[in-house]
Amino acid sequence: MPLGARREVLRVPDELPGRVRFGLDGADEVALCHRRGLVAATRLIAPRLSSRARDGERLRTLPADLVAEARAAGLFGLATPRSLGGSELAPIALVEVVEEHCRADGSAGWTILIGNSTAFLAWLDPAVARDILHETSDPVGASSFAPA
């Protein structure tokens, strides 16, 4: 079953039991719960990532059906600004989600991390960023940093 079909299970609850324990305000509380939901989504897909790692090696890319599951779960929008439809996770939260992917399959984790380069849309004029994204609700952007 595609992970996107399970999205309702991962919705942010109205009340987070850890509110008092963590001493969080409303926005931090939602962010924490959202991050936990994304980690939970990653854990749901993890067994398929592990079992399909050899397919990825053979194909030299993450299998298309697993990419579709990751997209449906919003895992390529982790760093995309909220104003553009993404999760806008803090860097440490992004690392936590990617770390879960890497536990299942290092190449899949790398793919998820690289596919989150949509964060760079935040550097653009908001109108330009929206124009770039006008045809998709779940963009995937890739980039690489290397010495010249």
ChimeraX attribute file (.defattr): number of C-alpha atoms within 10 A of each C-alpha:
attribute: neighborCount
match mode: 1-to-1
recipient: residues
	/A:1	6
	/A:2	14
	/A:3	17
	/A:4	17
	/A:5	11
	/A:6	14
	/A:7	15
	/A:8	8
	/A:9	12
	/A:10	17
	/A:11	12
	/A:12	17
	/A:13	11
	/A:14	7
	/A:15	11
	/A:16	14
	/A:17	10
	/A:18	12
	/A:19	13
	/A:20	9
	/A:21	7
	/A:22	11
	/A:23	10
	/A:24	15
	/A:25	10
	/A:26	12
	/A:27	9
	/A:28	13
	/A:29	19
	/A:30	17
	/A:31	18
	/A:32	19
	/A:33	19
	/A:34	19
	/A:35	21
	/A:36	17
	/A:37	19
	/A:38	26
	/A:39	21
	/A:40	16
	/A:41	24
	/A:42	23
	/A:43	17
	/A:44	13
	/A:45	19
	/A:46	19
	/A:47	13
	/A:48	13
	/A:49	26
	/A:50	18
	/A:51	12
	/A:52	18
	/A:53	20
	/A:54	13
	/A:55	14
	/A:56	19
	/A:57	12
	/A:58	11
	/A:59	10
	/A:60	10
	/A:61	14
	/A:62	20
	/A:63	17
	/A:64	10
	/A:65	10
	/A:66	18
	/A:67	17
	/A:68	14
	/A:69	19
	/A:70	21
	/A:71	20
	/A:72	17
	/A:73	23
	/A:74	21
	/A:75	26
	/A:76	27
	/A:77	28
	/A:78	29
	/A:79	24
	/A:80	24
	/A:81	18
	/A:82	13
	/A:83	12
	/A:84	21
	/A:85	16
	/A:86	21
	/A:87	22
	/A:88	19
	/A:89	21
	/A:90	12
	/A:91	10
	/A:92	9
	/A:93	20
	/A:94	21
	/A:95	15
	/A:96	15
	/A:97	25
	/A:98	23
	/A:99	18
	/A:100	21
	/A:101	25
	/A:102	20
	/A:103	15
	/A:104	21
	/A:105	22
	/A:106	17
	/A:107	19
	/A:108	27
	/A:109	20
	/A:110	14
	/A:111	19
	/A:112	26
	/A:113	24
	/A:114	16
	/A:115	21
	/A:116	22
	/A:117	20
	/A:118	23
	/A:119	22
	/A:120	15
	/A:121	19
	/A:122	16
	/A:123	9
	/A:124	10
	/A:125	10
	/A:126	13
	/A:127	9
	/A:128	11
	/A:129	17
	/A:130	16
	/A:131	10
	/A:132	12
	/A:133	15
	/A:134	11
	/A:135	9
	/A:136	9
	/A:137	13
	/A:138	19
	/A:139	21
	/A:140	19
	/A:141	17
	/A:142	15
	/A:143	12
	/A:144	6
	/A:145	5
	/A:146	5
	/A:147	3
	/A:148	3
